[in-house]
Amino acid sequence: MKSSTKLIELTEKHAEAIAQQWYNNIKNNPKTPFYHAMPESKAKQQALNFYNKFGKLFLSDSPFEEAHTLFAKYAEESYMAHIPLPQAIYAITLMRRHMWLYAEFQSTFTTAVEHHHAAESLNRTILMFDYATYVIVLKYDELLRKEIEEKVKSLKIKSPLAISLWANVPK
């Protein structure tokens, strides 16, 4: 069995346990204060959504498109819940970390060959999270611009200066 398959199977089989470890970290982490008051079930669902879809994302022939679908939804839900962008990104970073910590704790990769495959898996996983970061930031930017545009329109500002300032905001 290839180690990448081992990682996928371990992650999906133990998604609940990994999500619990992630939640235990995030609920008290000083970098994620928004999550401290979030109900456990709601927070853990974020991690479970990722862990349960990890295999599909990891093995996809078009990983960016898969990542875009998965993480645009995560970003939209996080934005609507008013989770600050840095905390939404850090939460994803911790999801990756806890997935690997769990695999390491389970001694999943024991032989030299498995360590080599694990390094390949790690590179692929990092790529997925690079895509995630990009998509999340992109979606937050889109949603924030839309929200600002709606607020500006609701003010019914007719000032040529205000209109020209808004029109010149880089997109």
Steps between C-alpha positions, in 0.01 A plus 500: 500500500643837403557739789285766338214251506587424862477867587167539323354189660629597844366853469157398376466202737598706804352833392299533822801441726720738299227765500468463878874553548481800266207642694676449835787707363299773331256564785780623727755621246583870546519539120136389456292693756190496279484122536506513880129579516396298195293190580712185480277331245513798264877535526567128461279488193747728323780250557281200419399657168865510405615168644213308342578649158878481527531193275294652221708817515833319532442258213327741263632551149400864537591580862467876464139470383420258784672729748314798361164329549577377852677806635281764336213344695712500818592865440141604436375324813784650705438848361127478572582387855725810531813296560795733439705398198825438692317264733327317214841447338663391825215255564578337164870492586418321823281252311802403292722484806264276696455265207877446484542485878238227514675302225834541675355398837354187342847412363346480154829543317759258638727379219743705292280451194195613696691808618577582137134458407405706805722784376325483162164501679607796708598695188162427341319591823688829525400576142134439591530739792677759286199484270272522803669816626480663158132408450400612850668838462353540151147420626528729803615780269207438265248493786645809666493696174140395443402603852670840465343556160154424641557736793618778271197449274266502801637839600395630158806716478483715192826681558723475191801476732358200691399328176843553345677381816294180506550445128877521545526238775721223357317175432 
